[in-house]
Amino acid sequence: MSTPAAVGLPTEKLTKKALTADHPTWCPGCGDFAVLASFYKMLERRQLPHEKIVTLAGIGCSSRFPYFVNTHGGHFIHGRAVPLASGVSLARPDLHVFLFGGDGDAFSIGGNHLEHGARKNINVTYVIMDNFVYGLTKKQTSPTSPIGFKSKTDPQGAVDQPVNPMKKLVSAGASFVARSHATQVNHMVEMMDRAMQHPGFSVVEILSECVEFYPGAFDAGNPRKGGVFQLIEEKKWDGTPEDEERHDITDEIAAYKLASLPFPGLFGVFYESDRPTKNALEAQWVQSSREKTGGLSALEILQKTFDRMK
Amino acid sequence: MTSESHPVSPQPTTHRADLRPEHICDAVIRLAGNSQDGIQSAGALLARLAGRSDQDVMTYMTIPSTISGGPSLFQVRVGTGEVLSPGDEADFLVAFYQHSYKDNIAFLREGGVLLYDSDHVEPDFDDKRFVYVGIPITGLTVEALGGTAKDKGKNIFVLGLLARIFDFDVEKIKRLLREKFGGKNESVLNTALMAFQAGYAYPVGNVLSTRYKFEVSEDAGGRPQLTMDGNQAIAYGLIAAGVRYGAAYPITPWTTIMETLRAELPKYGGLFVQCEDEIGAVSMALGFSYSGHLAITGSSGPGISLKTEAIGWATMAEMPLIIVNVQRGGPSTGLPTNVEQSDLYQAIYGGHGDSPRVVLAPSNVEDCFYIAIEAARIARTYSTPVFILSDASLATRIQAFDEPDLKSLVVEFLPNLTPRAPGFQPYPLEGLTQHAPPGTPMLGGVYPTVTGLEHDEMGHPTGSPRLHMAMTAKRRNKLQKLAGEIPTPEVFGDPEGEVLLVGWGSTYGPIHEAVKTASEAGESLSALHLRHLNPLPNGLEKIFAKFRRVVVVEMNDQGLYGYGQLASLLRARYCDPKITSLNKTSGLTFRVKEILEGVLK
């Protein structure tokens, strides 16, 4: 269904100031601050029309995101933000739909929705701030907590195998899958930007430290703490011998292999495919249905249907 | 059926093709077979035929939840004038199998006609109450159609027999067959026409001494009649109301609504999505609504339980949403293909916290169409979730009703994206919420948030005791405002007297027929039917005051304290001890005589 465009409005430059809303409720030192700052930067770079940006979230520390961004936004229930965002995206192709949440929201309570949002390849950009712990409820085991992690619900250490986000997303059918680290602002901006420009279900998992309940979790990926932030080298298709060694982002198996590397693994784009979105496929069906009805009004179409029921 | 019939021998004796038809006003025809015999489609064709002939018609069907096999029945009541219920007793029973005969013969009235497949059924001829008409339906169908179709087509053969017996308009039936089977390959249609012709040509006059003809309806020449079932009526009502988006998950008996909307909405530029589960479906529907397109989700009891948390969000975020619950027997998986009205509490109260929502219930198939329009109007005006409580009996019941005046009903809505002035608030304490959907320029530069957290007028979280009280009152007050604009329903029958029956939903027909029957017998019995259940319309207490007893008739349990779900609500609201309950929990609709016996005992 078409949506009338707003006309005659002053176009102001989209600045961080214009995008800032409530002061974040996160703990000092939380990795999510840097994710928020990177999101502002990406929006400043892209200069999308302010009113066309939608920021949605489920429940969790990171899911407070929409209150801190001055755009149209919604704070939904735990784990169900993917279908909410899918509804917005399918009905309103004019909008840029951004979704934010944590590992519990995405991989635990919302796991089924993530799976099907990815499978349907709905056009949304999903930033998952993964801290390997439940923070809002104060230190319980999360679906990404490593085995042995001691939490209030696993005082002897977690025993369940954690979700591998990259593998899960690639196997579910997400068409853009990337990974970043909350200490690397430029990399986050780049990943979010590519995700936003990708038509389809695009996900960026960002390792974002919970300084309160899992401090030091991601030091191994942080050079300032003696770790290594190693990027994926993507194929340039230049025919050089060194290109042979580089990662083909359209290769699912290669993405799996990368995702199997020991922690902290690599960062960057694991997988991207250009398969059609549900948005496009449904729009085609709507268009062909409209062509068959030959531009009749709703009243005329319904009248014709009723004439057959007499 | 008002004729006198005489028992005849099961064997053809004399040729009676010259019989003159007897005129009747009302007939209940029950077809009993197995679920794969296509008796539903034969029954539906009969119903559609009646609708096209300006007869009033109502059907009743049961299908086992198994896909193939198991007993199944379809009952059509065709009448000249208003038909309110599918009928307590059958005038005519068509039995395909011995079990169909055994299970349904008690339902045939004395003097009624048993038409049975003599290839499968051996009736008890010592029982002299019925007229026995044995016809080798299976053998004749196989003979007419040749070997490959086996006995498929028995249903259409029987339709031919009935067309002969009731003097139906053959051309109209053939046209219906063409519409039903014409889309498939030619041979399917030809087979159907051959089966029909074979049934119609059978010399039924040899075995049945009477033929019948319906009186011409007084309404003939008025508005044309539409024939459809309740689920179709809800789907088309939503379309008329400008609802263009929805999402759901399949569950019996809700599913046919989503099938209809999935196929129809793209023609109108809209979309219906089958989701991964019930929670995903309600969430996606809320996404559609938030985007500015009022959306619909729906299910049956168990699925509604799953959607409950998100419906609470809709109350808190003040997001318009239509939720259809086609009720079935519960709790849990319960009785998936039977009828019950036991989800009223769930619709009104199902959720944590104080979460007021609107609950409506259609009273018959025609009302399914109009209640959908009412639901959309309320959802948009009050920016609130609205339940439509239908049930399994309405879902599959086929009724004929006057064609709606679409010109005055069909509306189109686009998201309202006009720029909002500085100071716009999504949740004003004074005034109704009307959201600014995403895409709306905010001229003051401040963008709204919709949220399930308690919030201030801009939609930002707050733990303020004052604001929680004020916002709780805001969500409650808007439904009180709605109550003030709902018309007080009118009493059917005398406006004062001994007993007032109060009903809601699909019990409308049998309750009203009970009032008619009692009035004819000189008893004082009236009825009040509620379409708006939450909030209730104002002024009911004045109506109750005119009666000595108020009996709430509903298909749910009497509960721990002796009162059904609506009866408990009415007693809580009016503190009136004369409100009592008449309940039924068999999974079957009320019979008229059950109501009369229950009330007048």
Interface residues (C-beta under 8 A of the other chain):
Chain A: M1 S2 T3 P4 A6 L9 A18 A21 D22 H50 E51 K52 V54 P66 Y67 N70 T71 H72 G73 G74 H75 F76 I77 R80 A81 V82 P83 L84 A85 S86 G87 V88 S89 L90 A91 R92 D94 L95 N112 H113 E115 H116 E282 W285 V286 S289 R290 K292 T293 S297 A298 L299 I301 L302 Q303 T305 F306 R308 M309 K310
Chain B: R48 G51 R52 E179 P224 Q225 L226 T227 M228 Y236 I239 A240 G242 R244 Y245 A247 E264 P266 K267 Y268 G269 G270 L271 V273 C275 E276 D277 I279 G280 A281 S283 M284 A285 L286 G287 F288 S289 Y290 S291 G292 H293 A295 E309 A310 W313 A317 E403 P404 L406 K407 V410 E412 L414 P415 L417 T418 P419 A436 P437 P438 G439 T440 P441 M442 L443 G445 V446 Y447 P448 T449 V450 T451 G452 L453 H460 P461
